[in-house]
Amino acid sequence: MQIVMMVGIIAVFYFFMIRPQQKKAKDQKVMIENLKEGDSVVTIGGLHGKVHSVEEGTITLTIDKGVKLTFEKSAISRKI
């Protein structure tokens, strides 16, 4: 009976915790890979800007009045 309970607990952890995290991480990776010039984004720190250029590991954002800042791709939180 204890083995059945342990298997049940592991299944619950997988379907309610591990699997959704993996799906969210996959969706985030796809979003970052599909960024292109002109997309409006928000960084993890809350900075809003438009993508100016995309390079291998970095993204340059244009902020207010032509200010350009370079970020790691992993710092992009979401696309607006």
C-alpha positions as CSV (number, residue, x, y, z in Angstrom):
1,M,0.0,0.0,0.0
2,Q,2.9,2.4,0.8
3,I,4.4,1.8,-2.7
4,V,1.1,2.8,-4.3
5,M,1.0,6.0,-2.2
6,M,4.5,6.9,-3.1
7,V,3.8,6.4,-6.9
8,G,0.7,8.5,-6.5
9,I,2.6,11.3,-4.8
10,I,5.3,11.3,-7.5
11,A,2.6,11.4,-10.2
12,V,0.9,14.4,-8.6
13,F,4.2,16.2,-8.3
14,Y,5.0,15.5,-12.0
15,F,1.6,16.6,-13.4
16,F,1.1,19.6,-11.1
17,M,4.6,21.0,-10.6
18,I,7.3,19.7,-13.0
19,R,5.4,19.4,-16.2
20,P,4.0,23.0,-16.1
21,Q,7.4,24.4,-15.4
22,Q,8.9,22.6,-18.3
23,K,6.1,23.8,-20.6
24,K,6.6,27.4,-19.4
25,A,10.4,27.2,-20.0
26,K,9.9,25.8,-23.5
27,D,7.4,28.6,-24.4
28,Q,9.8,31.2,-23.0
29,K,12.7,29.8,-25.1
30,V,10.5,29.8,-28.3
31,M,9.4,33.4,-27.6
32,I,13.0,34.6,-27.2
33,E,14.2,32.7,-30.4
34,N,11.4,34.3,-32.4
35,L,12.1,38.0,-31.4
36,K,12.7,40.3,-34.3
37,E,13.4,44.0,-34.9
38,G,10.4,46.2,-33.9
39,D,8.9,43.9,-31.3
40,S,8.0,45.6,-28.1
41,V,9.3,43.7,-25.0
42,V,9.6,43.9,-21.3
43,T,12.7,42.8,-19.5
44,I,12.8,40.9,-16.2
45,G,13.6,44.2,-14.5
46,G,10.5,45.9,-15.9
47,L,12.1,48.0,-18.6
48,H,10.0,48.5,-21.7
49,G,11.5,48.9,-25.1
50,K,11.5,47.9,-28.8
51,V,14.0,45.5,-30.2
52,H,16.6,47.3,-32.3
53,S,18.8,44.4,-33.1
54,V,19.1,40.7,-32.3
55,E,22.5,39.0,-32.1
56,E,23.5,35.5,-31.0
57,G,23.4,36.0,-27.2
58,T,22.3,39.6,-26.8
59,I,19.4,41.9,-27.8
60,T,19.7,45.7,-28.2
61,L,16.6,47.6,-27.1
62,T,15.7,51.1,-28.1
63,I,14.3,53.0,-25.1
64,D,13.0,56.5,-25.0
65,K,14.5,59.1,-27.4
66,G,16.8,56.8,-29.2
67,V,18.7,55.4,-26.1
68,K,19.9,51.9,-26.9
69,L,20.7,49.3,-24.2
70,T,22.1,45.8,-24.7
71,F,20.7,42.9,-22.7
72,E,21.2,39.2,-22.6
73,K,18.4,37.3,-24.4
74,S,17.6,35.6,-21.1
75,A,16.7,39.0,-19.6
76,I,13.6,39.3,-21.8
77,S,10.5,38.5,-19.8
78,R,7.7,38.9,-22.3
79,K,6.6,40.3,-25.6
80,I,3.9,43.0,-25.6
